[in-house]
Amino acid sequence: MAKLTDKAKAEIKSKLEDVNIQIEKMRQAGVKVPSILINTRNQLESQLNKNKYNAIKKEWNGMDFDSTFEMEYAQLLTKCGIEYEHHRVFELMPAFELKRPDGVEEFEEKIRAIKYEPDFVICDKIIIDVKGNEATQTRTFEDKWKMLKNIHRDRYYYMLVSNHQEAGLSVSKIKQILAKHNLK
């Protein structure tokens, strides 16, 4: 995949922001988000997605995946008729400015937001992260995973899938959860 120019990245980010706003408005209104909008969001997000841990980045169905295992999991979900969002962004802590009460500027600091992007979100009910090897299960990942669970608690079901056997088992769990909540 060719490296994006700053201008191309900015255009994609702008489109992605617009799509995310549309999706969020629909969710807040209690409206089911159409698959085409989710697919558009997935494709835009995958264009910006960076590779980590020297995993072999893969492309399938117009989306880029961080690893072969992540792509294979997406293929499994698709084969089983399970729709998903790929790399939805969750804000765990908003950005803020640290200001000194006495106004000493040299101690002021801009703190960036902490965000987390699980690999898959299904029907706005299940969050799944696939970790094909232990190298990707870093302390940062573990902390963000805990923060996500703390913020959303009972709002979602959380699954960590580490191998092909767990991937197969997760599909049956997903189907049970969707059936329990009358979701497709």
N, C-alpha and C positions, 0 to 999 in steps of 0.2 A: 504494500500500500504506500503510495507517495505521501511525503510529508506535506501537511497543509500549510499554506501561507497564513500570516496573521490576519489578513483580510478575509480569507475563506473561513478561518476559525470564528471570526467575529460574526460573519453572516450566518453560520451554522448555529452559533450560540443564540443569536437573535431569534432565529426561527424556532429553536428549541424552547426558548423562554416563552414565545407566543403559544406554542403547543401546550406547554406545561400550564400556562394560565388557563387555557381553554379546558384542559383536563381537570384542573383543580376546581374551577367554577362548576363543572358538571358534577363532580364528587360532592361539593358542598350543597348542591341542589338535589342530591340524592338520585341523580340520573346515571344510568349505566353508560360508561364511556365506550363509544364505538371502537371496534377492533381496528379500524383503519387509522383512527387517531393514535391509538396505542402503538400500532406498527410504525407510523410516521415518527413518533417520539423515540421508539427503539432504534430506528435507522439513523436519526439525527444524533442520538446519544452515542451510538457505536462509532460514528465518524470522529468523535472527539475522544473516545476512550483510549487511554494509554496502556501499553503493555507493561507488566511487572514481572520480576523474578525470572526473566529470560524464558518465560513460557512461549510456546509457539502460538502466535496469534492466528486465529482462523476466521474465515468469512463464510457465511452460509445464509441463504434466504435474505440477502441484502443487509445483513448485520455482521458486525465484527465482534468476535469473542476473544476474551483474554487468554483462553487456553483451549486445547482440544477437548478436554473433559467438559468444560463449560458448554462448548458447541454441541457435543454429544448429548448433554443433558437437555439442551434446547430441542434437539431433534427428537429425543424421547418424549418430551412434553407434547410436541407437535403431533407426533405419531399417535399419542394417546388422546388427542383432541383437547388438550388442556391449553387454553390461551394464557399468555403471560406478558408481563412488562419486563423489559430487560434494562437493568441498571437505573431504576428509579432513584432519585436523589432524596434522601431524608436529612433534614437539618437537625443535628443533635444539640448544637449550641449556636445561637446567632452571633454574628460579628458584633463587636462593640469597641468603643474607645475608652481607654483607661486614662483618666485625667486626674491630676494632682489637685487636691482641694486648695492648695496655696498658689496654683497657677504656674508652677515651675514646668515649663514646656519640655525641657530635656528629659523629663521622666514620663512624659505622656507616651502612650503607645496604642497603636491600632491592633486589635486582636482579631484574627481571621475566624470565620465561622468554622465549626467542625461539622463535616458532612460525611454521610455514609451511603454507599451505593451497593445494596445487595444485588446479587446476580439476577434474581427473579422475584417478581411479586405476582401472585396469582389472585385474581378476582378481588383485589384490595382486601384480602383476608389472610393470605399465607406469604411469608417472606422466606426465601430460600437462598442460601449461599453455598456454592460448591467450592470445595477446597481439595484439589486433587493430590496435594502433598503437604507435608507438615511445614515446609518452608513458608507457605502462604498463610499459615495460622500464626501470625505474629502477635506480639503483645498489643500492638496498635489495633489489629483486627479484633482481638478478644475484648479489648476495652470498648471499642465502638459497638460491637455486638451486644455487650452488656448495657451500654447506654441506650441503644435502640430499644431493647427489651424494657428497660426502666421507664423510658418516655412513653412507650405505647402499651406496655403491660399486656392486658387482656384483649387488646384491639386486634392483634394478629396471632397466628400460629407461626412458630419459628422452627426452621429446619436447617441443619447443617449436613450437607451430603459430601462424603469424603471418598467414596469409591463406587464402582458400578453396581455392586450388590445393594448398597444403601440407596442408590438412584432408583433401582427397581422397586424397592420397598417403599420409597417416598411416594411413588405414583399411587399406590393403593391407599396410603394415608391421605394424600391430596384428594382423591376421589371420595373418600369417606367424609372428609371435612366439607367438601363442596356439596355433597348430598345432604349432610346434616343441616346446612344453611340454605338449601334449595338454590344453589348457584350452579352455573355450568362451568 
